[in-house]
Amino acid sequence: MSDPTLTDDEKLEAELGEQARIASDTWGSVAPGKADNFKQSFGRLLGLLGPYKLALVVVTLMGTAGVALTVVAPKILGKATDVVFAGFVSRLPVWHGATSQAQAVAGLRAAGQGQLADVVAALDHFVPGAGVDFNRLGRLLLVVLALYVAGALLTWGQGFIINIVMVKAMWRLREQVEAKINRLPLAYFDRVQRGELISRVTNDIDNITQTMQQSLSGALTAVLTVLGVLVMMFSISWKLALVALVSLPLMGVIFGIIGPKSQQAFGIQWRKVGRLNARVEESFSGHALVKVFGRRRDFHARFRADNQELYQASFRAQFLSGIIWPGMSFVGNLTYVGIAVLGGLMVANGTMRLGSIQAFIQYAQMFSQPLSQLGGMAAVVQSGTASAERVFQLLDEVEQSSDPADAPAPAQGDGTIEFEHVAFSYSPDKPLITDLSFTVRPGETVAIVGPTGAGKTTLVNLLMRFYELDGGRILVDGQDIATLSRHDARARTGMVLQDTWLFAGTIRENIRYGRQSATDEEVLAAARATYVDRFVHSLPHGYDTVLEEDAANLSAGERQLVTIARAFVAQPSVLILDEATSSVDTRTERLLQHAMATLRRGRTSFVIAHRLSTIRDAHLILVMEHGAIVEQGTHAELIEARGAYYRLYQSQFAGALVGDEA
C-alpha cells in the first residue's frame, strides 16, 4: 500500500524504482556500471567475423599496401619541395662565379655566412644559378600522384570488402537471434517484456552493425598508419620522432580516464532504450484501454520519466565520448607545435632539409589523426560492445530441452489422453500442480473449471509441451509425449485461445494457416462451418481481404471466428478451447456450438472455463483448485454432490444459467 505522506512525484519515483527492480530480476542490473566482461564480449563480437577469415586476410593485405603507399608519398613530396627550394636558393646573388655546390659552400663560409652555408650543404642536387629542375620536379610529382591514387583505390577496395563482410556477419547474427528465439521456452516470454526483447533484436543489433562498419575498417587503417608513420618518422629524424611519441602516454591517460566512464554510460543508455521501448509497446498495445480508464496522463507521466532518464543517460554517454576526440586532438596539436619549432631550428642549423621537415610535419599530422580516430572509435566500440553484451545475453539464455534424437513416431490410436501423477510448478518454492491424474477418451469433451490461478491453462500448456513436467507423465494413446519431438506432440492438436492472433495476410491465408495443404474448397467449408462465411462477403475483397495490423478491420468476435475456422481446417485429433467463444455474442455462440459439435465429433476436446452451455454439455467436468482436481463428473453429478463445483456454480453461474435457461 502506498504511503499517503508521499508526494505524487515521490510515489512515481518509488513505482519506477520497483519496476527497475523487477527488470533487474529479469535481465540483471538495469543500469550496470559497465559491461560485465568487456574483454569477453568484445572478443565474441570479433568472433562474429570468424567465418570470413580469408576475406579479412585480403582486407589486411590491401590495407597494408594502401597505407604503405600513402605513407611513402609525403617523403617523396618532401624531395619535390627540396627541388623547389634548391632552385630558389640557386638564384640568390651570393655565388660570385661558383659553379658547384662545394664552391658555393666554401664561398659562403669565407663571406661569413656560415648558417646559409649549412643550409646549402644540406641540399641535394644543388647547382648555383641553375634554378628549379622542373623535369625532376615533374617526375617526383607524378610518382606522388600515382602513390595517392593507388592508395585510394586499395583503401576503397578494402572498405568495399569490409562492408560485404559486415553485412553478411550481421545477417548471420540476426539469423542466430531468430533461431534462438524459436528455441527459447515459453517461460522466457512470460517474464520478459516484449518491448525489451524487441529493443535487443532491433536497436542493439543495429548499433552493433554501425559499430562494426564504422570501426573495423577505420581501426585497421588507423593502426597500420600509426605503425607506418612511426617507421618513416624515425627514418627522417629520431629526435623529432621521440617528440611525437610524447603524445602517446598523454592520449593514453585521456582514454584511460574517460574511456571506462564512456563505456559505463553507453551501457546505461542502451538499457534505458530497451525500457522506454517496453513502455511505448505497452502503451500502444493497450491504447484503447488507456483511454477508456482515463490513464493517459499516468502513461504520459511514466513516459516522460523514462524519456527523461534516457535523455540524461544519452547526454552523458555522448558528452563523455565527445570529449575523447577533442582531447586527443589537443594533444596532437601540441605535438605538432613542438615538432614545427624544433624542426625549424634543425633546418636553420643545416641538420635537416626543408623538404624533410615538411614531410615530418605531414607525418606528425598523420600520426595524431589516426590516434584521435582510434580514441573516437573506442567510444563507438564501447557503445557497440554494450549492445553486443545485451544480444549475447539473449543468445546465452537457457533453451528448452532438445528433442530426443531417437524420438519414436507418433502412435496411431484413438486419441486417449492420460495424466499420471503429474507435478508442475512455475517456481520451485510455489508448487502449483502436485499430483494430477485423470483419463480422457476419444470423443469426450472435458471442461476444466476453477478459480483464477487454479492451473486450468497450465494444464493444456503441459499437454502441448509448452512447459516440461516436474514429475509424472502425460500419455497420448499410451505414448509418453516427453519421448516425442515437440512437433509430433503438437501436430495432432488444434488450439483456440481467448487472445486471438492473426497475421497481416488475407482471411483465406489466415484460415489456411491451420493446414498449409488445405484446398480452397476445404478453407471455404471450414469458413461456412464456423460462420466466417456470413460476414466475409460484406468485406471489400471477400476472402482476399488483407487484414490490417492486429486485424483492426475485423471485430473481436469476427477475429475469434477466423481463429476457430483455422482450428477447424487443421482437422486435429485433440482440440483445446481456452475461452474460445468469450468474444462472440450469445447468438453467434449458439451457432458455434453446432459447428464445434461437428468439429469435436470423434476428437478429444478440452474446454477451459467456458460458458455454461458448453460446461453443462461436457462429458466430464474437472474442477481444479490449487493445481489439483478436487472434483470430477458431469454437470448434474457435480450439482448433486454440492461440493466445490456447486459453490462455484452458485457464486458465478447461477444468474447466467437462469437467464440462459429462460
N, C-alpha and C positions, 0 to 999 in steps of 0.2 A: 504494500500500500504506500502511496506517495506521501511524503511529509508535507502537511499543509503550510508549514512555515517557510517552505522553499518558494522562491520566485519562479515565474514561468521559464525564464532563461536557465535557472539552475535545474529545474525539472527536465528541460530539454537536454541540457548537458549530461545529466545523470542517465537519461534514456539513451543518448548516443553512446555514453560510456558503456552501458550494458550491452548495446548492440556490438560495440567494438570487442567486448569480452566474448560474446558468442562467436563473432567472426574469428577471434583469436583461437578459441577452442577448435574451430573447424580448420583453419588454414595456418595456424601458428600466429606469431605476433603480427598485428595489423600494421604496426609501424616499426619495423626492425631497425636496429642501429645500422646494420649494413647486411650485405649478403652473408648468409650463414657460412658459406665457404666460397669466397670469391675465386680462389685458385681452381678449385674443383669445378665450379660452374663455368668458368671461362674455358677450362680445358675441355669440358663437354661441348661447349659452344664451338670450339675449333674442331672437335671431333665430328661435327656435322659435315665437315669438308673431307672426311676420310675417303669416301668413295671416289673422290676426284683428285687423287694424288698426282697422277700423270699430268693433268691439266695444270695443277699448281706448280709442278716442276717446270713446265713450259713457261708459265707466267713468271716464275722466278728467273729463269734464263733471259726472258725478254726484258724483264725489269732491270736485271743486272747490266745487260748490254745497253739498254736505253739510258740508264744512269751513267754508265761509263762514258758514253759518247757525249752526254750533256755536261759531265764534269770536266772532260778534257777540253771542251770548247773555250772556256774562259782563259786558259793558259795560252792557247793559240791566239785568241783575241788580244791578249796582252802583248804577244810578239808583234801583232799588227800595230798596236799602239807604240811600241818601241820603234817601228819603222817610221811612223809619222813623226815621232819626237826626234829621232835621229836626223831626219830630213830637215826639220825645223832648226835644230841646233847647227846643222852643217851650213846653213845660210847666214849664221851670225858673222859679223865683220871682225872676227878676232883671230883669224888663222894666219894672216901675214905670209902667204905663199906656201903654207904647209900642205902636203899632198897625201899624207897618210895619217892614220889615227895616232900612231906613236909620235909623229912630228907635232901634231896638234896638241897632244897632251903635254909634251915637253915644252912647247911654246907657251902654253897657258901657265905652267908652273914657273917658267922663267919670268913671266909677266906678273907673278904674284897672285894669280887667280887659281889657287890650289883647289878650292871647292868645285869650281866649274870643271877643272881638270879631272877630278874624281868622277864627276857625272859622265864626262865624255869617255873616260876609260872604261866605264861600265857598259857603254853602248855596244851593240852588236852590229857588224857590217857598216861601220861608220866611215864615210869618206868626206873630208872637208869640202864644202861648196857643192856637193852632188845633189842636194835637195832630196825630196821624197822619192823612194824607189817604188813607183806605182805598180810595176809589174809584180814585184814580190808582195806588195800590199794586196793586190787583187787576188793572187793565189791564196794568201792566208785567209782573206775574207770568204772566198769560195769554199775553202775547207771548213771554216766555221759554220757557214750556211748549211753545208752538207751534213755536218755533225748534228746540228739542231733539227734539221728535217728528219734525218734518220732516227734520232732520239725521240722526236714527237710521234713518228709512226709506230715505233716499238712501244711507246707508252700507251698509245691508242689501242694497239693490239692487246696489250696487257690488260687494259681496262675492259675491253670487249669480252675477252675470255673470262675474266673475273665476274663480270655481270652474268654471263651464262651460268657459271658455277654457282653463283649466289642464288639465282632464280631456281635452279634445279635443287639446291640444298634446302631452300625454304619450301619448295614443293614437297620434298620428302618429309620435312618436319611436319607440315600440315597433314600429310598422309598418316604419319605416325600418331599425331594427336587425334585424328579422326578414328583411326583403328583403335587407339587406346580408349576413347570414349565408348566405343561399342563393346569393349571388353570389361568395362567397369560394372560393378554390381549395382543393382537398383538402390541399395542403401547409400551409395555415394551421392546420388542425386537427391536423396531425401534430406541430406544435411548440408548441401552446397547451394547457395543462391545462384539462380540461372544467370543473373547479370554478372556476377563474379566469374563464373565459368566462361561466359561469352567474352568477357574482357581478356581473359588469358588466351583464348583461342584467336581473337582478332587483334586487339590493341597490342598485346605483348608480342605476338608473332610479327606484326607489322614493325614494331620497334626493333626487334632482332634483325629483320630484313634490312632496315635502314642502317642499322649499326654495321652490319657485315658489309654492305655495299659501300658505305662511306669510309670505313676504317681500314678494311683489309688491303685494298689496292694502295690507298694513301699511306698506310703504315709501312708496307713493304718498300714503296718508293722512298719514303722518308728515311728509313733505316739504311737502305743502300746508299742514298745520297749523303747521309752523315758520314758513313764509312769512306766513301769515295772522296768526299771533300777533305776529310782528315788526311788521307794519303797525299792529295795534291797540295794541301797547305804545308805539310811537313817537307814536301819536295821543294817548296819555294823558300820557306824560312821556318826553322824550328822554333825561333824565338817568338815570332808572331803567332805560330800555331799554339804555343803554350798560353799566350794571352787569350786566344779564342777558347781554349779549354777551360778557362776560369769560369765561363758561363755554365758549364755542366753542373757543378755542385750547387750553384745558385738556383738553377732551374729545378734540380732535384729537391731542394728544400721547399720551393714553392709547391711542387707537385706532391711532395710527401705530407705537407700540412693541409693543403686544400683538397687533394685527391680523395682521401678517406671520407671527408665531410661531404664531398660531392656525391660519392657512391652511396652514402647513407641517405642523402636527400632524395636521390633518384629512386631508391628502394621504397621510401615512403610515398613518393609521388605516384608510382605505379600501383601501389596498394590502394591509394585514395581513388585513383581512376576506377579500379575494379569495384570499390564500394559505391561510388557515385553511379556507375552503370547499373549496379544492382538496385539502387534506389529508383532510377529512372524506369527500369524494366518493370519494377513492382508498381510504380505509379501508372504507367501506360497500360499494363495488362489489366489493371483494376480501375481504369479511368471512370467507367460508368458508376461503379460503387462509391468511388471517392466523391463524386458529385452528389449522388443520392444521399449519402450520410453527411454531406457538408464538411468534408475533411480537406478541402482544397487548401485552406490556409495552413493546416497542420502539415500537409505534404510539402507545401511551399516552404514552410519554415525549416523542415528537415532537409529539403533540397538545398536551401540557402546555407544551412550549417555545413552540409557535406561539400557543397561547392566552395565555400569559404576555406574549408580545410584543404581542399585540393589546390585552391589558389595559393594559399600560403606555402604548401609543400612544393608546388611547381615554381613559385617565385624563388624560394630558397635554392632549389636544385639548379635552376637556370642561372641564378646570381653566382653561386659558387663555381659552376662550370665556366661561366663567363669571365671569372677572374683569372683563370689559368692562362688563357691565351694572351691577354694584355700584360700579365705579369712576366711571362716568358719573353714576350716581345720587348718589354722594357729592358730585361737583362741582355737580350740580343743587341739592342741599340747601344747600351753602354759598352758592350764588347766591340761593336762597330766603331764607336768613337775612339776607343783605346787603340785599335788597330790602325785607324786612319792617322792618328797623331804619331805613333811610333813608326809607322811605315813612311810617313812624310820625312821624318828625321833620317831614316835609313836611306831614302833616295837622295836627300840633300848631302849625306856623307859619302854617297857613291857606293854604298854597300849593297844597294838593290836598285834594279832598273824600275823606271816609271811603269812600264807595262806589267812588271811582276807585282808591284803593289796594287795596280788596278785589278789584276787577276785575283790577288789575295783578298781585296775588299769584296769582290764578287763572291769569292768562296766563303767569306765571313757571313755575307747575307744568305748564301745558300746553306750555310751551316746552321744559322739561328732559325731560319724559316722552317725547315722540317722539324727541328726540336719544338718550336712553338706549335706546329701542326700536331706533333705527337702528344703534346700536352692537351690540345683541344680534343684530339681523338680519344684521349684517356677518359675524358668526361663522357663522350659518346659511348665508349666501351663500357663504362660503369653503368650507364643507363641501360644499355643492351643486355649486360650481364644480369642486372637486377630483373629484367623481364625474362631472360632465359631461365633464371633460377625458378621463377614462378611457373614457367611452362614445364621445366624438368620436375617440379613438384607434382604437377598433374601426371606426367609420364611415369613417375615413380609410385603413384597410388597403387594400393593393393588391388589386384584384379580378381574377378570371380574365378573360381577354380576351373581348371581346364576340363574339357570333356574327356572321358576315358578313351584312350587310343583304341582299345578293343571293344568299344561300345557295341552291344548287340543291336540287331534290327528290331524295330518295334514289334511286339507280339500282335498277332491277329486275333482279335477277340470281340466280345460283345460290348465292351466298354465298362466293365465292372471296376469301381474305384474303392479302394480300401485304405483307410488311415489306421495305422497300427502304432499305438503308444507314441504319437507324435509330440515332440517337445520343441519349443522355439521361443526365443526372446530377442528383442532388438538390442538390449543392453544386458550384460551378464548379471548385473545386480537387480534387474527388474524382470523376473520371469513373466511371460505372457501366456503361452500355451504350455501346459505341463505334461498332461497325459491324455491325449485325444485319440479316441478310436471310434470308428463307425464305418459302415459299408453302404455304398450306393450302387444299385443295379441298373442295367440299361433300361431306358425308357422312363425312369423315375425322375421327378422334379423335386429337388431338395431346396427348401427355403431355409436360409440362415438368418436368424433374428437375434437381437440383443442390444443392450445399450451401447453408446459410443465408447470405443476403446475395448470392447469385449473380444475383438480379434476376428471379426467377420471377414473383412477384406484381406486380412493376413492369411486367412485360411485358403483363399483362392490364389493368393500370391505364392503360397507354398506349393499349391498344386501346379502352378505354372513354372515353378523353379526360379522365380524371381529372387527368392532367398533360399539358402540351404538350411536344412534341418539341424537342430542341436541334438536331437535324439529321435528314435523311431524311424519309420519309413512310410512312404506312400506308394501303393501298388496300383497299377492300371492293368487290368487283365492278368493279374498275378505277377507282373513285372515291376521291379523297383525302378521308379523313374530316375533315381540317382545314378543308375548304371547306364542310362541312355544319354545320347547327346541332347543338349538343350533344344536343338531344332526339332529332333524327333519327339521329345517330350511335349513340345508346344504345338507341333504341326496338327495334331488331332483336335485342338481346342479352338473354339471361337469365343471371343470376349467382347462384350458391350459394356462400356463404362458410363458412369454418370457424367463425367467430363468428356465431352466429345472432342475428337481430334480429326480434322480434315485438312488435307494439304491443298496448296494452291494449284489445283488442276480442275478438270471438268467433273461434273457429277458422275458421268459414266466411269471416268478413271478412278474416282474415289470408291465407287461400288466395286469395281473390278480389283481394287487393292486387296480384297479378301482372298482372291484367287486369280492370279495373272492369266491363267489359261482359260478363264471363263469366256464364253462366246457372247456376242451382243444379245442373243436370244436369252441366254441364262441371266445376264445382267438385267434385261427387261423383265424377266419372270420374277427375279428377286425384288425388283422395284415395285412390281404390281402386288406381290405378296405382302410387302411391308408398307404399302400405300404411299410410297415415294412417288409413284406414277400420278397420283392425284394432284400434286402441286407442281410437278416438273413442267407440265405443259403451260403453266402460267408464266414461266420464266422466258426471257428473250430468246434463248437458243436451246431450250429444252434440256436434254441430257448433255448437250455440249456446252452448256453454260459454265463459264470459268468462275470458280469460287474466289472471292476476294480474300484479303488477309483475315485469318480467323473465321473464314466463311461468313463474313458480316452480311452478305446479301441473302442469307437464309435466317429464318427464325430459329430460336433454340430448339423448338420441337422438330422442325424440319431437319436440322442438323442431326438430331438424335435418330430420326427415321433413316437417314442415309447411313449412319453407323450400323443400325440394325440390318439394313439391306446388305451392307458389307459382310456382316457375320453370316447372313443367310446364304450369300453366294459362295462362301467358303466351304459350305457343306461339312461342318465339323462333327465329330462323334461326341465331343463334350462341349457343352455350351455354358458360358458363365455370363450372367446378367447382374451387374453391380449397379443397382438403382437405375436400370436401363430405361424405364419409362417415366422417370421423375420429371422430365422436362416437357412432356406432352400433356395435352388436355385430356379430360376424362373420356370424351367420345373417341378421340384418337387412340387412347389406351385400350378401350374395349375392342376396337378394330385390330389393334396389335395383338391382343390376346389370341385371336383366331389365327393370326399369322404365326405367332410363336408356338401355338399348339401344334401347328403343322411342322414348324421347324424343330420342335422338341421330340417329335414322334420318333421313337427308336433310339433316341440320344439321351445321354446322362446330362441333366441340367442342374445348375446351381443358381439360385436366385437370392441375392443379398438384400435384406431389409426392404422388400418390395411392398407395394400397396396391398391392401387386404385381399383384393380379388385374387392376386397371384399367390399370396401366402395361404389363403383358405383352400385353394385348389391343389396345393402341393401334395405329393405323395408322402413326403416326410418333412417335418419341420424340426430343425436343430436350434435349440435355444442356448446361446452362449453367454457366459458371464466369466470375466477374468480369464479368458483363454481356455475355458473348459466347457464341455457340453453338459449342461445341468438337466436338460430335458430333451426328449425326442419323441415324436409321434405325429399323428395327423392333427389337423386343427380341432376337430371335435374331441379327440382323445385328450389333448392338452387343456382345452377349456374345461373338460370334465374333471381333470386332475387338480385344477385350481392351484397350480404351482407358479413358477416363475413366468411362464408364458401367459397365464391368466392375469397375473399382476401387470405384465407389460401391456396386455390387451386392454385391461381396464384403464390404465393410465394414458395410453397413446391412441388406441384404435376404436374404442367404444363408440365415440361420436361419429367417427368416419364410417364405421360399419353400419350404424343406424341409418345414416344418410345414404350409404351405398345400397342397403337393402331396400330403402324406401323407393 
